[in-house]
Amino acid sequence: MTSGGSPSAATSGRPSIGIAGAGIAGLALAGALHRSGYPVTVFEERPEFAPTGAGITIWPNALAALDSLGLGDRIRAAGNPVGAGGIRTADGRWLRRMDRARIEAALGEPLIAIHRVELIELLAEAIGTNDLRFSAGVTGFKPNGGRVKALLADGTTAEVDALIGADGFRSAIARQLQPDIRERYAGYTAWRGVAETDTAHLGDDGEPAEFWGRRHQFGFVPLGRGRTYWFATETAPAATTFGDDLDHLRSTLHDWPSPVAALLDATACGAISRHDIYDRTVARRWSAGAVTLVGDAAHPMRPHLGQGGCQALEDAAILGRLCEGSAPLDAFAEYERLRQRRARRYVRLSALAGRTNSLPWPLQGALHQVIRTIPDKLALRQLSAVSGRKAFR
């Protein structure tokens, strides 16, 4: 990670900006603001970047956003190009499988699969360590004579000209802007892991795939360099205790088609995480004066479309571009106007995709039939509108 700091407000002529959260949205935006000459400080509650994590798939709409941030080629070089994959039943039958060349033509380029840790490191390199304050979680803010006072978890404060909440699903800044934000359990839990094996070595064609069962789903995405990111879901009451997570999945999915069992067997206990899936209120207002929200803080969504991180990158690219030519307050208002409708659409679509986890079997069977019969041309058109390069603008 390179070192270096932002110019001071006095030398840059730009107002100072604080960003709460050093995730994908916060770091990508910090890099954009840094290049535009803003003095930026990123406040992160963790003491350092976590060395563990799972994978992420970056769709072409987000690659277009990364290109506008000057980072697209670096991410492509670090990641593994893949197709959009296909869907199979738990007994191995294909519900939908389209030619990779046709998908890439519709989307504008391949998807890029990358380990989340590697993506975070690349985004952090663009700003330098001097702009990062670890063990400094933001718990709230106070307006202070045209500026903003960020309240930190250790009881201290930091004064900036503008504050951006990139502090994720449980954002303290979002909850201060909208105190009635609520969370609701979606009805299923999810696991994510990284297997130390390449699916091509298991007789697979190296393309992503999802398997849909009655109460479970399992999917995988090759990361390259002998690693595969996988995810699984199970319909269950909130906070269900499963014992050892890997043992539970291995037992439950032992008879699912290859490479499910092999991927679970190639996963270390420390390379898996589990989270119950919750829906959270999308913030009605993203901005108030010199404060705004980006990423999951503004519009958290279920993981099924693979667009949570992608929409965070779109936020960063749009807001960074607006801040190049406008004062932050003007940029914040315009950013909210441009981004709210599109982000809300992804929230709705990802929730709709996630409901396949909890449909009773007769409805799941009907859904399978619908998926089989959708014409490829229509499916490609819809996919392009949601996730293609031209979808970002």
Stockholm file with secondary structure:
# STOCKHOLM 1.0

chainA/1-393         MTSGGSPSAATSGRPSIGIAGAGIAGLALAGALHRSGYPVTVFEERPEFAPTGAGITIWPNALAALDSLGLGDRIRAAGNPVGAGGIRTADGRWLRRMDRARIEAALGEPLIAIHRVELIELLAEAIGTNDLRFSAGVTGFKPNGGRVKALLADGTTAEVDALIGADGFRSAIARQLQPDIRERYAGYTAWRGVAETDTAHLGDDGEPAEFWGRRHQFGFVPLGRGRTYWFATETAPAATTFGDDLDHLRSTLHDWPSPVAALLDATACGAISRHDIYDRTVARRWSAGAVTLVGDAAHPMRPHLGQGGCQALEDAAILGRLCEGSAPLDAFAEYERLRQRRARRYVRLSALAGRTNSLPWPLQGALHQVIRTIPDKLALRQLSAVSGRKAFR
#=GR chainA/1-393 SS CCCCCCCCHHHHCSCCEEEECCSHHHHHHHHHHHHTTCCEEEECSSSSCCSCCCEEEECHHHHHHHHHTTCHHHHHHHSEEECCCEEEETTSCEEEECCHHHHHHHHSSCEEEEEHHHHHHHHHHTTCGGGEESSCCEEEEEEETTEEEEEETTSCEEEESEEEECCCTTCHHHHHHCTTCCEEEEEEEEEEEEESSCGGGGTCCSCCEEEECSSEEEEEEEEETTEEEEEEEEECCTTCCCSSHHHHHHHHTTTSCTTHHHHHHTEEEEEEEEEEEEEECCCSCCCBTTEEECGGGTCCCCGGGSCHHHHHHHHHHHHHHHHHHSCHHHHHHHHHHHHHHHHHHHHHHHHHHHGGGTCCHHHHHHHHHHHHHSCHHHHHHHHHHHHSGGGCC
#=GC SS_cons         CCCCCCCCHHHHCSCCEEEECCSHHHHHHHHHHHHTTCCEEEECSSSSCCSCCCEEEECHHHHHHHHHTTCHHHHHHHSEEECCCEEEETTSCEEEECCHHHHHHHHSSCEEEEEHHHHHHHHHHTTCGGGEESSCCEEEEEEETTEEEEEETTSCEEEESEEEECCCTTCHHHHHHCTTCCEEEEEEEEEEEEESSCGGGGTCCSCCEEEECSSEEEEEEEEETTEEEEEEEEECCTTCCCSSHHHHHHHHTTTSCTTHHHHHHTEEEEEEEEEEEEEECCCSCCCBTTEEECGGGTCCCCGGGSCHHHHHHHHHHHHHHHHHHSCHHHHHHHHHHHHHHHHHHHHHHHHHHHGGGTCCHHHHHHHHHHHHHSCHHHHHHHHHHHHSGGGCC
//
